[in-house]
Amino acid sequence: MVEFTIIIPVYNEEENLLQVEKALLQFIPTCQKSTCVLFVNDGSKDNSENIIQAICSRNSNFYFISFKKNEGLSSALKAGIDWAESPLLGYMDSDLQTDPNDFNILLEQIEFYDLVNGIRMGRKDTVLKKVSSKFANRFRRLFTKDTMLDTGCPLKVMKTTVAQNIPMFKGLHRFLPAMVLLQGGKIHQIPVRHRARRAGKTNFGISNRIFGPLITCFAYLWMKRNYIQYEITKKSGPRTSKLL
């Protein structure tokens, strides 16, 4: 049985995908858990889908799903979470700015938490990207009180049942730790390595990193205020019984 699914959202990353395949093939034999890879092709307009199909055809533990059109990172991540059948899942971007080998660092702690989030150390990004990310993270913490320093870090490990209970909406990928806390779960953060993008170009600009998170903060506050939680103290009959 596969214990760990690595979800990789892809949008126009044809120049990076063969390097992603190489890096994951090197990592999987060293992973603490039996592992499979799930590509989520988010309506790529380049040759990404054909490359993904070729990768999956020659590797028995690589799979993919494709969207009809571009839906955005949150939708791609939700689809991957919904499709995962392993008890644990991980998430990383297809630009290889994070190292899949660092999944083992996160997996060492997942037994004690519901989500373990990476913190990108020594970030190899532009000054604008680092400043906008720092601002967005600080603003988000004011709203969510989740204490996370870098929710934008794509390297994450989660318990699948917890992830599948998160009510996702566009932009919520930045709030995964906060949503786990909302469920009463436990979160943790660990430093991971970061490196410069090898090829292709980022799909995120200043509006994605600042204005998007600001808007989503208000949506999160509404959800937190109206989030339904209950605790059953007594019951009769099996959980699957139907009331007629």
DANOR-V828134 format. One record per pair of residues at least 12 apart in sequence whose ideal C-beta (glycine too) atoms are under 6 Angstrom apart, sorted by sequence separation. I is the first residue (numbers start at 1). J is the second residue. If there is no record, write none. Layout:
i=I j=J
i=I j=J
This chain:
i=52 j=64
i=24 j=37
i=39 j=52
i=90 j=103
i=166 j=179
i=49 j=66
i=162 j=180
i=133 j=152
i=151 j=174
i=162 j=185
i=43 j=67
i=36 j=61
i=37 j=62
i=38 j=63
i=39 j=64
i=40 j=65
i=41 j=66
i=42 j=67
i=43 j=69
i=151 j=177
i=43 j=70
i=42 j=70
i=4 j=33
i=10 j=39
i=148 j=177
i=3 j=33
i=119 j=149
i=120 j=150
i=3 j=34
i=4 j=35
i=5 j=36
i=6 j=37
i=7 j=38
i=8 j=39
i=9 j=40
i=10 j=41
i=11 j=42
i=117 j=148
i=119 j=150
i=146 j=177
i=2 j=34
i=12 j=44
i=14 j=46
i=146 j=178
i=5 j=38
i=9 j=42
i=11 j=44
i=14 j=47
i=120 j=153
i=2 j=36
i=12 j=46
i=14 j=48
i=17 j=51
i=21 j=55
i=42 j=76
i=144 j=178
i=13 j=48
i=118 j=153
i=146 j=181
i=40 j=76
i=14 j=51
i=118 j=155
i=155 j=192
i=10 j=48
i=40 j=79
i=117 j=156
i=174 j=213
i=40 j=80
i=116 j=157
i=148 j=189
i=171 j=212
i=38 j=80
i=115 j=158
i=114 j=159
i=171 j=216
i=175 j=220
i=182 j=227
i=110 j=157
i=114 j=162
i=107 j=157
i=106 j=157
i=102 j=155
i=98 j=154
i=98 j=155
i=117 j=177
i=93 j=154
i=92 j=154
i=115 j=177
i=91 j=154
i=92 j=155
i=9 j=73
i=91 j=156
i=115 j=180
i=114 j=180
i=9 j=76
i=90 j=157
i=89 j=158
i=119 j=189
i=121 j=191
i=124 j=194
i=89 j=160
i=114 j=185
i=123 j=194
i=124 j=195
i=32 j=104
i=114 j=186
i=115 j=187
i=116 j=188
i=117 j=189
i=119 j=191
i=122 j=194
i=124 j=196
i=7 j=80
i=27 j=100
i=87 j=160
i=113 j=186
i=136 j=209
i=140 j=213
i=20 j=94
i=27 j=101
i=113 j=187
i=118 j=192
i=120 j=194
i=132 j=206
i=136 j=210
i=143 j=217
i=32 j=107
i=113 j=188
i=24 j=100
i=84 j=160
i=133 j=209
i=19 j=96
i=23 j=100
i=132 j=209
i=136 j=213
i=16 j=94
i=132 j=210
i=5 j=84
i=16 j=95
i=109 j=188
i=16 j=96
i=5 j=86
i=13 j=94
i=4 j=86
i=81 j=163
i=3 j=86
i=81 j=164
i=2 j=86
i=4 j=88
i=5 j=89
i=6 j=90
i=7 j=91
i=10 j=94
i=105 j=190
i=8 j=94
i=78 j=168
i=102 j=192
i=102 j=193
i=74 j=168
i=99 j=193
i=74 j=170
i=77 j=173
i=74 j=171
i=97 j=194
i=72 j=170
i=74 j=172
i=97 j=195
i=74 j=173
i=73 j=173
i=97 j=197
i=95 j=197
i=96 j=198
i=16 j=199
i=15 j=199
i=16 j=200
i=15 j=200
i=13 j=200
i=11 j=203
